[in-house]
Amino acid sequence: MSDPDVEIGALERLGTLHTELLPQLRDYVVEGPLADGARIPERELCEMFGVSRTPLREALKVLASEGLIELLPNRGARIRALTPAEVGELFDLMGGMEALAGRLACERISDEEFDKIEKTHGEMYFHFLRGERPGYFACNQRIHEQIFASAGNFALSSMARTLQGRLRRVRYGANVDEHGERWSEAVREHELILDALRRRAGEELAGLLFQHLRSTKDAVLRKLAP
């Protein structure tokens, strides 16, 4: 007869491992060396992260639900490649959701929430000045997440997280490949977004966010062009 305490302890360890593994695996899929359509090297990743196949496969299921990878029946998993048409549709949808989040955030954001966004913007600008694209990208994404959180609409934030997951890999790829003028433009767009949010200018912020996503979409599609 099994010991309930032992079973509970094993489940707790598995849960902790899953929580720690998931963000690392997500970063690897988004920022790592694998090309679109490439198979996920499960054995290699188990050694890299020091885990067994069970927690790795549980984490892969989460990434599949986010649209980053595809699970292949009895054949593991591979990086999911988005077509240019899919990218365009997802960015247009994301732009509409961000515009709505901007309007709601201007109605509901607290001073404390704004201060956190302003601090993240400062960190993002620091990475920009140093040419540190991974740090810049992480702060950029966090700003958009904070605006959704400030909108105070759980359903909207939940849907946005799903879309952001599906677009994260192509957004990162475009961010790494964009140089000079567009990167500076993106930073300037964020400065205008922050200023509109500071003034609680809902309509203006909605327009800025939608256009920012449209510009990002154009950069991504340039990256995907043959």
N, C-alpha and C positions, 0 to 999 in steps of 0.2 A: 504494500500500500504506500502510495507516495505521500511525502510530507508537504502539507499545504503551505507551510512557511517557506520551504525550499522553492516551491512552484511560484509563489508570490515574489520571492526575491529574484528569481530568474526573469519573471515578467518585468519587474522594475528595472533590472539591468538592461533588458532589451529595449525598454522604453527610453531610458537615458541614452543608450547607444544610438537609437534612431534619431532622437532630438539633436544630438551632437553631429551625427553623420550627415543628415539631410542638407544643411546649409553648405557643408564642404563639398558634397557631391553636386549640388546645384551649381556652385561656383565652378567646379571642374567642367561640367557640361557647357556652361555659358562661356567661360573664359579659357578653357583648355584647348588642346591641340586637335581635337576630333573634328573632322569635316562633316558637313551635312550628309546624312545617310550612313555614316560610319557606325560600325558595331560597337557596343559598349564592352570594353574588356573587363569582364567581371572578376576574373582571377587576379588580374593586375591591380584592380581597384581594391580588392579585399586586402592585398598585401600593402598597398599604399596607405590605406586608412586603418589597417590593423583590425579588421572585422571579419566575421564569417559571412557566408552567402545569405543567411536569413535576414539580418538587418539591412544588408545591401539591397536585396531584392524588394524589401518593404519600402525602402527609400526610393527605389526606381519606380515603384508603383505610384508614389506621390508625384514624381516628376512627369510620369506619363499622364496623370490627371491634369497637370499644369500645361500639357501640350509641348513639353520640351523634348520628349523622347517618345518612341513607339515600342510597345512590347510585342515581340514576335512569338507566336505559339511554339513552345518547345525549342526556341532558337535564340533566347535572350532578348536583347533590346538594341535599338539603334537611335542615333540622333534624328530627330524629326526635321525634315526640310520643308519650309514654307514656300509656296510658289509666290511670285510677285503679285498675283491677283489676290491671294489670301492675305499677304502683308498689307496691301492697300486697303482692303476691306476692314481688317482688324484695326489699322491706324485710324481710319475714319470713325469707326465705332468708339475707339479709345478717345479720340478728340472730342466727340460729343459728350462722353462721360466726364472727361476732365473739365469741360466747359460747365456742366451742371455742378460738379463738385466745387468749382470756383465760385459760382453764384451762392451756393449753400454755405460755403466757408465764410464768405463775406458777411452773411447774416448771423453766423453762429460762433465764429472763432473767438477764443478768449485771448487776452493779452499774453498769457503764459504760453499758449499754443503758438501764437505768432512769434514770440521770442525764440522758441525752439526752431521754427522754420528759418528765422533770420540767422541763427547760430549755424545751422546746417549749410545755409547759403555761404556764410563766411568760410566754412571749412572747404566747401566746393571750390570757392574762388582761390583759396590757398593752393589746392591741388592743381588748379588751372595754371597759376603763375609758375608752379614748379614743373609743369608738363607731366604730371602724374595721372595718367588716364584711368587706371583702375580705381584710384581713390576718388577722382572726379566723378566717374560713372556711379559709384556707390552713393555718394552724396546727392547726385542728381536724382537718382531713383528714390532716395529717402525723402527728398523735398516733395515729390509728387505724392508719395504715400502719406506724408504728413498733411498735405492739403486735403486728401480724401478723408483722412481721420478727422480733420477739423470740420468737414462738412456735416458730420454727425448723422450719417445715413448708412446703417450697417449693410443693407442690401446693395447699395451702390458700391461701397468699399469692397464687399465680397466679390461682386462681379468684376470690379476693376482688378483685383488681385489675380483672378483667373486670366484675364486678358494680358496683364503685365507679365505673367509667367510665360505665356505663349510668345510674347514679343521680346522678351529679355535678351535672348541669344542674338537675334538679328540687330537689336538696338546696340548691344555691346560691340558687335562686329563693325557696325557703321561708325560707332564712336572711336574705335581704335584706328580706323582707316581715314577718318576725316582729319584734315590738316588745315592750319592757318585760318583763313577767313571764316569758314563755317563754324569752327569751334568758338571763335571770338563772338560770332553772331549768336550762338546758343547761349553763351554767358550773358550777353546783353539782353537777350530775351528773358532770361531768368531774373535779371535786375528789374526789368519792367514788370514782370509777374509779381515780384516781391513788393514793389512800390504800389501796385494796384491793390494788393492784399492789405498792405499797411493802411491804405485809405478806405478800405472796405468798398471798393468800386466794383460791384458785382458784374455788371454788363461788360465793363472794360476788361476785367480779369478773365471772364469767359471767352472773350474774343482772343485775348493774348494766348491763353492756354490752347485753344483750338488751332490757332495759327502755328504755335510752337510745335504741336504734334504734326501738323501738316508739313512743316519744314523738316522735322525728323523723318517723316515718311519719305520725303523726297531724297534725303541722304541715304536711307536704307535701300531704296529702289535703285539708286545709282550704284550702290555696292553690289546689288544682285544682278545688275545688267551684265549680259555676256560681253 
